Amino acid sequence: MAAIDFSAEIPHLRSTLSSIEQVTDVSALEAKIAELEKEASDQNLWDDVDNAQRVTSALSHAQAELRRVTELGQRIDDLEIMVELSAEENDAEALAEAEAEFAAIRKSLDELEVRTLLSGEYDERNAVITIRAGAGGVDAADFAEMLLRMYLRWAERHGYSTKVMDTSYAEEAGLKSVTFEVSAPFAYGTLSVEGGTHRLVRISPFDNQGRRQTSFAAVEVIPLIESTDSIEIPENELKIDVFRSSGPGGQSVNTTDSAVRMTHIPTGIVVSMQDEKSQIQNRAAALRVMQSRLLLLKKEQEAAERKELAGDVKASWGDQMRSYVLNPYQMVKDLRTEYQEGNPSSVFDGEIDEFIDAGIRWRAEQGKESDA
């Protein structure tokens, strides 16, 4: 491996960080933190629990965002000192440590650069993800459960909190569908590139003849709305059904009708919630997700109208966006970005950052082409 030219690379790191700081608008972020800290210090803050949680969560996220940028500046300063000392003392071990730290800083900067591409109206929001088993029978239901674990492991690796909001179990194995929330800075903007149809090819563990099976699962990603969003749904447009929560194989896990199924009559959108303790909590959670889906639908319709007026006939992303092949070879490949990994086990264990980053960069490039 060629030696790193630190005299050229360290200034390049500083230049990249400077560009990120400009896009991030550090001064605006500091002002936002100051305002949130003022709100958080209000002695009456917890009189409104929902608002208090919003304020404290926003403050935590903003502080973490600022810390990521400022700490990188300090790490670059420390790297420069490490390089100088290793050169003065002709210390090969210290030089190797400096090279490892350089690689780590470069990776962190790349991640922050990707974050600067998230400038959509709702990109900063938490994400609500729904995974539905598609064609493929029991293998598809099993695949849906594999994808759920993949995303939960990804969130766990990053220290992001998750909350399963609704689960519909398949009869034999796996899941018919599952809805969960990811709470993190820019969760929606980051995970929105995961939306689409995922395909699994493998020797089916449910086929006693050991035949290869292709199955599909759909992933939907929407932003979680906030109380300040103006999405009002007239009561006469909602149909509310209550039922008992159930576990795997239809096993009852609740002796009361606490689960809620909410249908938006004009659009036919259905939201089910059963993981909260009471019917009131499930109803509130279902309403928030329903509002989020209607908000996204409204934005999609507006975007479609703008494209029609502009005469834009370019196709959007294809339904099948990623293939997970376990047989006859081992490969996970994104069909939009062409990014691929040869270790499906690590991908299913949550190592999907490279796929997400490639998707965000690809989407940004697609946006540039459509604007040209």
DAVENDA-V880485 format. One record per backbone hydrogen bond with DSSP energy under -1.0 kcal/mol. NH is the residue of the N-H (numbers start at 1). CO is the residue of the C=O. Records with the same first field share a line. If there is no record, write none. Layout:
# DAVENDA-V880485
NH->CO / CO
This chain:
# DAVENDA-V880485
6->4
8->5
9->5
10->6
12->8
13->9
14->10
15->11
16->12
17->13
18->14
19->15
20->16
21->17
22->18
23->19
24->20
25->21
26->21
29->25
30->26
31->27
32->28
33->29
34->30
35->31
36->32
37->33
38->34
39->35
40->36
41->37
42->39
45->42
47->44
48->45
52->48
53->49
54->50
55->51
56->52
57->53
58->54
59->55
60->56
61->57
62->58
63->59
64->60
65->61
66->62
67->63
68->64
69->65
70->66
71->67
73->69
74->70
75->71
76->72
77->73
78->74
79->75
80->76
81->77
82->78
83->79
84->80
85->81
86->82
87->83
88->84
89->85
91->86
95->91
96->92
97->93
98->94
99->95
100->96
101->97
102->98
103->99
104->100
105->101
106->102
107->103
108->104
109->105
110->106
111->107
112->108
113->109
114->110
115->111
116->112
117->114
118->115
119->117
123->120
125->122
127->182
128->222
129->180
130->220
131->178
132->218
133->176
134->216
139->136
141->137
142->138
143->139
144->140
145->141
146->142
147->143
148->144
149->145
150->146
151->147
152->148
153->149
154->150
155->151
156->152
157->153
158->154
160->155
161->183
163->181
165->179
166->179
168->177
170->174
175->141
176->168
177->168
178->131
179->166
180->129
181->163
182->127
183->161
186->124
187->184
188->125
189->123
190->186
191->187
192->188
194->191
195->192
196->219
197->319
198->217
199->322
200->215
201->324
202->213
204->211
207->204
210->207
213->202
215->200
216->135
217->198
218->132
219->196
220->130
222->128
224->126
229->226
231->229
237->234
238->235
239->263
241->261
243->259
247->251
250->247
251->248
253->245
258->256
259->243
260->273
261->241
262->271
263->239
264->269
265->237
268->264
271->262
273->260
274->165
275->165
282->278
283->279
284->280
285->281
286->282
287->283
288->284
289->285
290->286
291->287
292->288
293->289
294->290
295->291
296->292
297->293
298->294
299->295
300->296
301->297
302->298
303->299
304->300
305->301
306->302
307->303
308->304
309->305
310->306
312->307
321->197
322->197
323->333
324->199
325->331
326->201
331->325
332->341
333->323
334->339
335->321
338->334
341->332
347->343
348->344
350->347
351->346
352->350
356->352
357->353
358->354
359->355
360->356
361->357
362->358
363->359
364->360
365->361
366->362
367->363
368->364
369->365
370->366
371->367
372->368
